[in-house]
């Protein structure tokens, strides 16, 4: 008994499922990934053993060792920070404003930043620390 030869499949048939998978992975990583602006200033993050945070939030106020301030990816001064925070205050809705302070910054140099936040109307501040490598999870964020 002689069977008819099988029709040949085009070579492109194996590429369509691969394109579908790559497209789905692209969509997944676009949704799951966070694209956050980096601060314009260098900040050496304080580390603690029991911080639940592994990377700082994008909408935090960053203060470098030299007292330079960055908010939403742009370097700002205390007056500009007050205006920007006052404009964003309705979005906070009673939440804590995250602040990342360089570990080498003296506490007296943080005073102008906290004063600018107070003038803007911020009542709750959360100082962000990052979990040190190999440290356990827990509550390590200070609130004031």
Order of alpha helices (4+ residues) and beta strands (2+ residues): alpha-beta-beta-beta-beta-alpha-beta-alpha-beta-beta-beta
